[in-house]
Amino acid sequence: MTSLLNPTPIKLVIDTDPGIDDCHAIMMAFSPSDVQILGLTIVTGNASLAQGIRNAHHLLHTFQRYDIPVFREADRTVDGGQKYAPDIHGEDGSCNATRGKDIKLDLLTDGPAAVALGRLARENSGQLVLAAIYQLTNLFLAHWLDPEFSRNIQRLLAMGGNHTIPYFEALSSKSSYTERITNTYYLNFLVSFEFNLKYDPLAAAIVLEEFHTKPILIPYELTKKACLSFQFLDQMRVWVWVWVSADVPADVG
């Protein structure tokens, strides 16, 4: 809740590829009363850009968050690569929760996300918090269009990177679990990169090296140590059930 010591709400933009995992994070951001979500900027990732936009709208409609605009941007990486990962969370990135549903794209705004990011940063200079929970392509593009972009951000939180040798299929290694266990330390270091930063390494390099407001990285290892109460997990199950089953907006309390 907004405290007497900090009466100003947190002004938040979430840069996301809204598959089922990112949608969990967005749902959590809906809860605090002191968070004002100024927009979702969409990139390709778990699913195609078009499908990510559908997923974002389905989520916002379900929770009746018609106040949050959706901005489209990167459907490819800085080097021109175009890829997404339907093998992880299904073709729609949401374990087919939105497949076949008629989703109205009424929150989608005109203009690219990179331009919107620059505008929102200027309008809320020194106040904007940016949470990047996928590749950093949109942030690179905003920086490329406006070199002052990163100076206007109060805080940049980016989920990405790793500092150990993880043995998880969620990372980019194509080796089997047994192969990774038996490989040498050096080989595993070469092949095991966290997916978010590896997806567009050129964009990540620019953001890490050139941004005036340095990002706070939340690495893979930290995400594995997050603890959630059983009470919160029970509430999350309700949210997910509503989101998956809803064809019309629902009041979930």
Long-range contacts (C-beta under 8 A, 24 or more apart in sequence): 1-32, 1-33, 1-34, 2-33, 2-34, 3-34, 6-34, 8-127, 9-34, 9-35, 9-36, 10-34, 10-35, 10-36, 10-129, 11-36, 11-38, 11-124, 11-127, 11-128, 11-129, 12-36, 12-37, 12-38, 12-128, 12-129, 12-130, 12-131, 13-37, 13-38, 13-39, 13-40, 13-41, 13-117, 13-120, 13-128, 13-129, 13-130, 13-131, 14-39, 14-40, 14-41, 14-131, 14-133, 15-40, 15-41, 15-43, 15-113, 15-117, 15-130, 15-131, 15-132, 15-133, 15-134, 15-136, 15-138, 15-139, 16-40, 16-41, 16-42, 16-43, 16-52, 16-56, 16-133, 16-134, 17-42, 17-43, 17-44, 17-45, 17-46, 17-47, 17-52, 17-84, 17-93, 17-134, 17-135, 18-42, 18-46, 18-52, 18-55, 18-56, 18-59, 18-93, 19-45, 19-46, 19-47, 19-52, 19-55, 19-88, 19-89, 19-93, 19-94, 20-46, 20-89, 20-93, 20-94, 20-95, 20-97, 21-46, 21-89, 22-46, 22-133, 22-134, 23-55, 23-59, 23-94, 23-243, 24-236, 24-240, 25-131, 25-133, 26-59, 27-59, 27-63, 27-236, 27-239, 27-243, 29-131, 30-63, 30-65, 37-65, 37-67, 37-68, 38-68, 38-69, 38-120, 38-124, 38-128, 39-68, 39-69, 39-70, 39-71, 39-109, 39-116, 39-120, 40-68, 40-69, 40-70, 40-71, 41-71, 41-73, 41-113, 41-116, 41-117, 41-138, 42-70, 42-71, 42-72, 42-73, 42-113, 43-73, 43-74, 43-75, 43-113, 43-134, 43-135, 43-137, 43-138, 44-74, 44-75, 44-76, 44-82, 44-83, 44-84, 45-84, 45-85, 45-93, 45-134, 45-135, 45-199, 46-84, 46-85, 46-86, 46-88, 46-89, 46-93, 46-94, 47-84, 47-86, 47-89, 47-91, 47-92, 47-93, 47-94, 48-75, 48-84, 49-73, 49-74, 49-75, 51-91, 51-92, 51-93, 51-98, 52-93, 53-105, 53-108, 54-92, 54-98, 54-103, 54-105, 55-92, 55-93, 55-94, 55-98, 56-107, 57-103, 57-104, 57-105, 57-106, 57-107, 57-108, 58-97, 58-98, 58-101, 58-103, 58-243, 58-246, 59-243, 60-107, 61-103, 61-104, 61-246, 61-249, 62-242, 62-243, 62-246, 62-249, 62-250, 63-243, 63-249, 63-250, 63-252, 64-249, 64-250, 64-251, 66-107, 68-107, 69-107, 69-108, 69-109, 69-116, 70-105, 70-107, 70-108, 70-109, 71-108, 71-109, 71-111, 71-112, 71-113, 71-116, 71-117, 72-108, 72-112, 72-113, 73-112, 73-113, 73-114, 73-137, 73-138, 73-141, 74-113, 74-135, 74-137, 74-138, 74-141, 76-137, 77-135, 77-137, 77-199, 77-200, 77-202, 77-203, 78-137, 78-140, 78-200, 78-202, 78-203, 79-200, 79-202, 81-200, 88-170, 94-244, 97-243, 97-244, 101-247, 112-141, 113-138, 113-141, 113-142, 114-138, 114-141, 114-142, 114-144, 114-145, 115-142, 115-145, 117-142, 117-149, 118-142, 118-145, 118-146, 118-149, 121-146, 121-149, 121-152, 121-153, 122-152, 124-152, 125-152, 126-152, 126-154, 127-154, 128-152, 128-153, 128-154, 129-153, 129-154, 129-155, 129-156, 129-157, 130-155, 130-156, 130-157, 131-157, 131-158, 131-159, 132-156, 132-157, 132-158, 132-159, 132-160, 132-215, 133-158, 133-159, 133-196, 134-159, 134-196, 134-199, 135-196, 135-197, 135-199, 135-200, 135-203, 135-204, 136-160, 136-196, 136-197, 136-200, 136-203, 136-204, 136-207, 137-200, 137-203, 139-203, 139-207, 139-211, 140-200, 140-202, 140-203, 140-206, 140-207, 143-206, 143-207, 143-210, 143-211, 150-210, 150-211, 150-212, 150-213, 151-212, 151-213, 153-213, 154-213, 155-213, 155-216, 156-211, 156-213, 156-214, 156-215, 156-216, 157-215, 157-216, 157-218, 158-196, 158-207, 158-215, 158-216, 158-217, 158-218, 159-196, 159-217, 159-218, 159-223, 160-194, 160-196, 160-197, 160-204, 160-217, 160-218, 160-219, 160-220, 161-194, 161-196, 161-197, 161-217, 161-219, 161-220, 162-192, 162-193, 162-194, 162-219, 162-220, 162-221, 163-219, 163-221, 164-221, 165-189, 165-192, 166-192, 166-194, 166-220, 166-221, 167-192, 168-220, 170-195, 170-220, 171-195, 171-220, 172-198, 194-219, 194-220
